[in-house]
């Protein structure tokens, strides 16, 4: 699953290590690494990650086909 977890984690606003995010979310560093590399996660963990960043989960997680279809939309729909 595509996501911007790594982007947010490394942003100036947060600048967290994987360990720091994992601690805030209550998962292992390996789980954060897997998610950043596209592994699927549970809704519960996705919500906890979104809460850590104070964002809506839909801003962070998206399916490949959804992201692609939004990019391919004709201008009349954007």
N, CA, C and O atoms as CSV, one atom per row, in Angstrom:
chain,resi,resn,atom,element,x,y,z
A,1,UNK,N,N,0.841,-1.173,0.000
A,1,UNK,CA,C,0.000,0.000,0.000
A,1,UNK,C,C,0.884,1.233,0.000
A,1,UNK,O,O,1.823,1.339,0.790
A,2,UNK,N,N,0.582,2.148,-0.876
A,2,UNK,CA,C,1.345,3.396,-0.951
A,2,UNK,C,C,1.026,4.264,0.267
A,2,UNK,O,O,-0.095,4.267,0.775
A,3,UNK,N,N,2.038,4.996,0.716
A,3,UNK,CA,C,1.834,5.887,1.856
A,3,UNK,C,C,2.952,6.927,1.882
A,3,UNK,O,O,3.949,6.819,1.167
A,4,UNK,N,N,2.757,7.925,2.721
A,4,UNK,CA,C,3.767,8.971,2.884
A,4,UNK,C,C,4.318,8.975,4.315
A,4,UNK,O,O,4.726,10.020,4.822
A,5,UNK,N,N,4.329,7.818,4.955
A,5,UNK,CA,C,4.804,7.725,6.338
A,5,UNK,C,C,6.254,8.185,6.433
A,5,UNK,O,O,6.585,9.006,7.288
A,6,UNK,N,N,7.121,7.669,5.569
A,6,UNK,CA,C,8.547,8.046,5.631
A,6,UNK,C,C,8.722,9.538,5.380
A,6,UNK,O,O,9.509,10.199,6.058
A,7,UNK,N,N,7.988,10.065,4.405
A,7,UNK,CA,C,8.060,11.494,4.105
A,7,UNK,C,C,7.695,12.321,5.335
A,7,UNK,O,O,8.414,13.255,5.690
A,8,UNK,N,N,6.584,11.985,5.988
A,8,UNK,CA,C,6.162,12.731,7.175
A,8,UNK,C,C,7.155,12.553,8.319
A,8,UNK,O,O,7.514,13.514,8.999
A,9,UNK,N,N,7.587,11.331,8.517
A,9,UNK,CA,C,8.501,11.033,9.626
A,9,UNK,C,C,9.792,11.826,9.507
A,9,UNK,O,O,10.337,12.274,10.516
A,10,UNK,N,N,10.288,12.004,8.291
A,10,UNK,CA,C,11.554,12.689,8.087
A,10,UNK,C,C,11.396,14.185,7.822
A,10,UNK,O,O,12.389,14.888,7.634
A,11,UNK,N,N,10.161,14.675,7.806
A,11,UNK,CA,C,9.913,16.095,7.525
A,11,UNK,C,C,10.440,16.985,8.647
A,11,UNK,O,O,10.700,16.516,9.754
A,12,UNK,N,N,10.593,18.263,8.349
A,12,UNK,CA,C,11.050,19.216,9.366
A,12,UNK,C,C,10.082,19.290,10.539
A,12,UNK,O,O,10.484,19.526,11.678
A,13,UNK,N,N,8.804,19.085,10.245
A,13,UNK,CA,C,7.787,19.165,11.291
A,13,UNK,C,C,7.974,18.084,12.356
A,13,UNK,O,O,7.710,18.323,13.535
A,14,UNK,N,N,8.430,16.890,11.944
A,14,UNK,CA,C,8.551,15.786,12.885
A,14,UNK,C,C,9.993,15.341,13.092
A,14,UNK,O,O,10.446,15.278,14.235
A,15,UNK,N,N,10.730,15.030,12.027
A,15,UNK,CA,C,12.123,14.595,12.102
A,15,UNK,C,C,12.322,13.482,13.136
A,15,UNK,O,O,13.171,13.583,14.022
A,16,UNK,N,N,11.524,12.421,13.003
A,16,UNK,CA,C,11.586,11.276,13.913
A,16,UNK,C,C,12.341,10.130,13.269
A,16,UNK,O,O,12.358,9.992,12.046
A,17,UNK,N,N,12.962,9.311,14.097
A,17,UNK,CA,C,13.522,8.054,13.629
A,17,UNK,C,C,12.391,7.033,13.552
A,17,UNK,O,O,11.296,7.265,14.064
A,18,UNK,N,N,12.665,5.908,12.910
A,18,UNK,CA,C,11.667,4.841,12.891
A,18,UNK,C,C,11.369,4.381,14.315
A,18,UNK,O,O,10.220,4.084,14.643
A,19,UNK,N,N,12.392,4.320,15.159
A,19,UNK,CA,C,12.189,3.920,16.555
A,19,UNK,C,C,11.264,4.889,17.289
A,19,UNK,O,O,10.398,4.462,18.053
A,20,UNK,N,N,11.441,6.175,17.064
A,20,UNK,CA,C,10.601,7.168,17.738
A,20,UNK,C,C,9.143,7.048,17.296
A,20,UNK,O,O,8.237,7.106,18.126
A,21,UNK,N,N,8.915,6.881,15.998
A,21,UNK,CA,C,7.544,6.716,15.522
A,21,UNK,C,C,6.963,5.420,16.053
A,21,UNK,O,O,5.814,5.390,16.493
A,22,UNK,N,N,7.732,4.361,16.017
A,22,UNK,CA,C,7.262,3.063,16.516
A,22,UNK,C,C,6.831,3.160,17.975
A,22,UNK,O,O,5.808,2.593,18.361
A,23,UNK,N,N,7.600,3.870,18.777
A,23,UNK,CA,C,7.258,4.034,20.190
A,23,UNK,C,C,5.948,4.812,20.352
A,23,UNK,O,O,5.114,4.450,21.181
A,24,UNK,N,N,5.768,5.859,19.579
A,24,UNK,CA,C,4.540,6.660,19.650
A,24,UNK,C,C,3.311,5.853,19.221
A,24,UNK,O,O,2.218,6.026,19.759
A,25,UNK,N,N,3.515,4.971,18.244
A,25,UNK,CA,C,2.401,4.203,17.691
A,25,UNK,C,C,2.157,2.917,18.481
A,25,UNK,O,O,1.048,2.381,18.475
A,26,UNK,N,N,3.194,2.426,19.162
A,26,UNK,CA,C,3.061,1.195,19.940
A,26,UNK,C,C,3.303,-0.066,19.123
A,26,UNK,O,O,2.683,-1.104,19.355
A,27,UNK,N,N,4.225,0.046,18.153
A,27,UNK,CA,C,4.605,-1.100,17.329
A,27,UNK,C,C,6.126,-1.182,17.286
A,27,UNK,O,O,6.813,-0.335,17.856
A,28,UNK,N,N,6.647,-2.193,16.617
A,28,UNK,CA,C,8.097,-2.332,16.506
A,28,UNK,C,C,8.645,-1.461,15.380
A,28,UNK,O,O,7.911,-1.036,14.488
A,29,UNK,N,N,9.945,-1.206,15.440
A,29,UNK,CA,C,10.602,-0.471,14.370
A,29,UNK,C,C,10.483,-1.233,13.062
A,29,UNK,O,O,10.326,-0.630,12.000
A,30,UNK,N,N,10.557,-2.554,13.132
A,30,UNK,CA,C,10.433,-3.380,11.928
A,30,UNK,C,C,9.064,-3.194,11.273
A,30,UNK,O,O,8.955,-3.226,10.047
A,31,UNK,N,N,8.019,-3.002,12.080
A,31,UNK,CA,C,6.679,-2.757,11.533
A,31,UNK,C,C,6.653,-1.436,10.779
A,31,UNK,O,O,6.104,-1.361,9.680
A,32,UNK,N,N,7.234,-0.405,11.355
A,32,UNK,CA,C,7.290,0.902,10.680
A,32,UNK,C,C,8.070,0.777,9.377
A,32,UNK,O,O,7.647,1.312,8.352
A,33,UNK,N,N,9.188,0.088,9.402
A,33,UNK,CA,C,9.987,-0.116,8.205
A,33,UNK,C,C,9.187,-0.823,7.116
A,33,UNK,O,O,9.220,-0.424,5.952
A,34,UNK,N,N,8.476,-1.863,7.499
A,34,UNK,CA,C,7.673,-2.615,6.528
A,34,UNK,C,C,6.576,-1.730,5.923
A,34,UNK,O,O,6.339,-1.771,4.715
A,35,UNK,N,N,5.920,-0.943,6.754
A,35,UNK,CA,C,4.858,-0.049,6.264
A,35,UNK,C,C,5.447,0.974,5.301
A,35,UNK,O,O,4.877,1.225,4.239
A,36,UNK,N,N,6.577,1.564,5.659
A,36,UNK,CA,C,7.222,2.546,4.780
A,36,UNK,C,C,7.604,1.934,3.434
A,36,UNK,O,O,7.669,2.636,2.424
A,37,UNK,N,N,7.854,0.639,3.423
A,37,UNK,CA,C,8.229,-0.048,2.191
A,37,UNK,C,C,7.038,-0.650,1.459
A,37,UNK,O,O,7.211,-1.443,0.534
A,38,UNK,N,N,5.815,-0.272,1.874
A,38,UNK,CA,C,4.625,-0.654,1.128
A,38,UNK,C,C,3.825,-1.815,1.658
A,38,UNK,O,O,2.837,-2.210,1.040
A,39,UNK,N,N,4.224,-2.381,2.795
A,39,UNK,CA,C,3.451,-3.479,3.369
A,39,UNK,C,C,2.095,-2.962,3.849
A,39,UNK,O,O,1.972,-1.819,4.289
A,40,UNK,N,N,1.105,-3.803,3.757
A,40,UNK,CA,C,-0.216,-3.440,4.271
A,40,UNK,C,C,-0.175,-3.445,5.794
A,40,UNK,O,O,0.659,-4.108,6.411
A,41,UNK,N,N,-1.082,-2.700,6.371
A,41,UNK,CA,C,-1.185,-2.664,7.822
A,41,UNK,C,C,-2.653,-2.684,8.205
A,41,UNK,O,O,-3.532,-2.504,7.363
A,42,UNK,N,N,-2.904,-2.903,9.475
A,42,UNK,CA,C,-4.290,-2.921,9.946
A,42,UNK,C,C,-4.839,-1.499,9.997
A,42,UNK,O,O,-4.093,-0.522,10.039
A,43,UNK,N,N,-6.133,-1.419,9.993
A,43,UNK,CA,C,-6.782,-0.111,10.112
A,43,UNK,C,C,-6.396,0.537,11.438
A,43,UNK,O,O,-6.153,1.742,11.503
A,44,UNK,N,N,-6.343,-0.265,12.479
A,44,UNK,CA,C,-5.999,0.269,13.804
A,44,UNK,C,C,-4.613,0.912,13.808
A,44,UNK,O,O,-4.446,2.020,14.318
A,45,UNK,N,N,-3.630,0.233,13.252
A,45,UNK,CA,C,-2.280,0.804,13.216
A,45,UNK,C,C,-2.241,2.017,12.294
A,45,UNK,O,O,-1.568,3.002,12.598
A,46,UNK,N,N,-2.948,1.958,11.181
A,46,UNK,CA,C,-3.018,3.113,10.289
A,46,UNK,C,C,-3.582,4.335,10.982
A,46,UNK,O,O,-3.093,5.448,10.787
A,47,UNK,N,N,-4.600,4.133,11.782
A,47,UNK,CA,C,-5.197,5.248,12.531
A,47,UNK,C,C,-4.228,5.763,13.585
A,47,UNK,O,O,-4.117,6.973,13.783
A,48,UNK,N,N,-3.530,4.866,14.260
A,48,UNK,CA,C,-2.554,5.306,15.266
A,48,UNK,C,C,-1.419,6.100,14.633
A,48,UNK,O,O,-0.950,7.086,15.203
A,49,UNK,N,N,-0.977,5.668,13.450
A,49,UNK,CA,C,0.060,6.424,12.734
A,49,UNK,C,C,-0.485,7.801,12.355
A,49,UNK,O,O,0.190,8.811,12.549
A,50,UNK,N,N,-1.684,7.841,11.823
A,50,UNK,CA,C,-2.298,9.116,11.452
A,50,UNK,C,C,-2.426,10.032,12.670
A,50,UNK,O,O,-2.163,11.231,12.574
A,51,UNK,N,N,-2.824,9.480,13.797
A,51,UNK,CA,C,-2.938,10.280,15.026
A,51,UNK,C,C,-1.585,10.823,15.470
A,51,UNK,O,O,-1.499,11.955,15.947
A,52,UNK,N,N,-0.529,10.029,15.318
A,52,UNK,CA,C,0.811,10.482,15.699
A,52,UNK,C,C,1.209,11.714,14.883
A,52,UNK,O,O,1.874,12.618,15.389
A,53,UNK,N,N,0.793,11.734,13.619
A,53,UNK,CA,C,1.099,12.863,12.743
A,53,UNK,C,C,-0.004,13.923,12.738
A,53,UNK,O,O,0.099,14.930,12.037
A,54,UNK,N,N,-1.059,13.690,13.525
A,54,UNK,CA,C,-2.198,14.611,13.577
A,54,UNK,C,C,-2.773,14.854,12.179
A,54,UNK,O,O,-3.035,15.990,11.783
A,55,UNK,N,N,-2.962,13.746,11.438
A,55,UNK,CA,C,-3.497,13.800,10.081
A,55,UNK,C,C,-4.642,12.810,9.926
A,55,UNK,O,O,-4.786,11.884,10.724
A,56,UNK,N,N,-5.440,13.007,8.915
A,56,UNK,CA,C,-6.468,12.049,8.532
A,56,UNK,C,C,-5.756,10.870,7.866
A,56,UNK,O,O,-4.857,11.091,7.055
A,57,UNK,N,N,-6.125,9.632,8.180
A,57,UNK,CA,C,-5.459,8.486,7.544
A,57,UNK,C,C,-5.497,8.540,6.019
A,57,UNK,O,O,-4.581,8.045,5.362
A,58,UNK,N,N,-6.537,9.131,5.453
A,58,UNK,CA,C,-6.646,9.218,3.991
A,58,UNK,C,C,-5.581,10.123,3.387
A,58,UNK,O,O,-5.299,10.038,2.192
A,59,UNK,N,N,-4.988,10.989,4.202
A,59,UNK,CA,C,-3.896,11.828,3.720
A,59,UNK,C,C,-2.582,11.067,3.662
A,59,UNK,O,O,-1.647,11.487,2.981
A,60,UNK,N,N,-2.509,9.951,4.374
A,60,UNK,CA,C,-1.260,9.215,4.526
A,60,UNK,C,C,-1.233,7.930,3.707
A,60,UNK,O,O,-0.219,7.601,3.093
A,61,UNK,N,N,-2.346,7.208,3.700
A,61,UNK,CA,C,-2.413,5.896,3.058
A,61,UNK,C,C,-3.331,5.941,1.850
A,61,UNK,O,O,-4.410,6.531,1.907
A,62,UNK,N,N,-2.906,5.318,0.751
A,62,UNK,CA,C,-3.747,5.252,-0.431
A,62,UNK,C,C,-3.347,4.046,-1.267
A,62,UNK,O,O,-2.192,3.620,-1.256
A,63,UNK,N,N,-4.304,3.514,-1.980
A,63,UNK,CA,C,-4.066,2.358,-2.844
A,63,UNK,C,C,-3.426,2.817,-4.146
A,63,UNK,O,O,-3.679,3.926,-4.617
A,64,UNK,N,N,-2.598,1.958,-4.721
A,64,UNK,CA,C,-1.914,2.285,-5.971
A,64,UNK,C,C,-2.883,2.706,-7.058
A,64,UNK,O,O,-2.664,3.714,-7.729
A,65,UNK,N,N,-3.952,1.944,-7.239
A,65,UNK,CA,C,-4.875,2.251,-8.325
A,65,UNK,C,C,-5.620,3.565,-8.095
A,65,UNK,O,O,-5.966,4.247,-9.059
A,66,UNK,N,N,-5.869,3.928,-6.853
A,66,UNK,CA,C,-6.528,5.202,-6.559
A,66,UNK,C,C,-5.597,6.362,-6.880
A,66,UNK,O,O,-6.006,7.331,-7.520
A,67,UNK,N,N,-4.367,6.267,-6.446
A,67,UNK,CA,C,-3.402,7.326,-6.718
A,67,UNK,C,C,-3.204,7.481,-8.216
A,67,UNK,O,O,-3.130,8.602,-8.720
A,68,UNK,N,N,-3.119,6.381,-8.923
A,68,UNK,CA,C,-2.938,6.425,-10.373
A,68,UNK,C,C,-4.160,7.039,-11.052
A,68,UNK,O,O,-4.019,7.863,-11.955
A,69,UNK,N,N,-5.343,6.647,-10.628
A,69,UNK,CA,C,-6.555,7.165,-11.274
A,69,UNK,C,C,-6.735,8.653,-10.997
A,69,UNK,O,O,-7.249,9.375,-11.851
A,70,UNK,N,N,-6.332,9.119,-9.847
A,70,UNK,CA,C,-6.424,10.553,-9.555
A,70,UNK,C,C,-5.457,11.333,-10.436
A,70,UNK,O,O,-5.766,12.438,-10.883
A,71,UNK,N,N,-4.306,10.763,-10.678
A,71,UNK,CA,C,-3.312,11.414,-11.517
A,71,UNK,C,C,-3.773,11.465,-12.977
A,71,UNK,O,O,-3.465,12.418,-13.693
A,72,UNK,N,N,-4.490,10.468,-13.405
A,72,UNK,CA,C,-4.929,10.354,-14.792
A,72,UNK,C,C,-6.256,11.061,-15.072
A,72,UNK,O,O,-6.704,11.059,-16.218
A,73,UNK,N,N,-6.892,11.657,-14.087
A,73,UNK,CA,C,-8.188,12.314,-14.269
A,73,UNK,C,C,-8.134,13.423,-15.281
A,73,UNK,O,O,-7.176,14.196,-15.294
A,74,UNK,N,N,-9.134,13.528,-16.133
A,74,UNK,CA,C,-9.183,14.668,-17.059
A,74,UNK,C,C,-9.287,15.981,-16.278
A,74,UNK,O,O,-9.806,16.002,-15.162
A,75,UNK,N,N,-8.802,17.056,-16.856
A,75,UNK,CA,C,-8.787,18.345,-16.174
A,75,UNK,C,C,-10.157,18.823,-15.741
A,75,UNK,O,O,-10.268,19.564,-14.764
A,76,UNK,N,N,-11.197,18.418,-16.440
A,76,UNK,CA,C,-12.537,18.871,-16.070
A,76,UNK,C,C,-12.974,18.364,-14.703
A,76,UNK,O,O,-13.913,18.903,-14.118
A,77,UNK,N,N,-12.300,17.325,-14.178
A,77,UNK,CA,C,-12.654,16.773,-12.868
A,77,UNK,C,C,-11.728,17.235,-11.763
A,77,UNK,O,O,-11.943,16.874,-10.606
A,78,UNK,N,N,-10.723,18.006,-12.067
A,78,UNK,CA,C,-9.788,18.440,-11.030
A,78,UNK,C,C,-10.030,19.851,-10.604
A,78,UNK,O,O,-9.323,20.364,-9.736
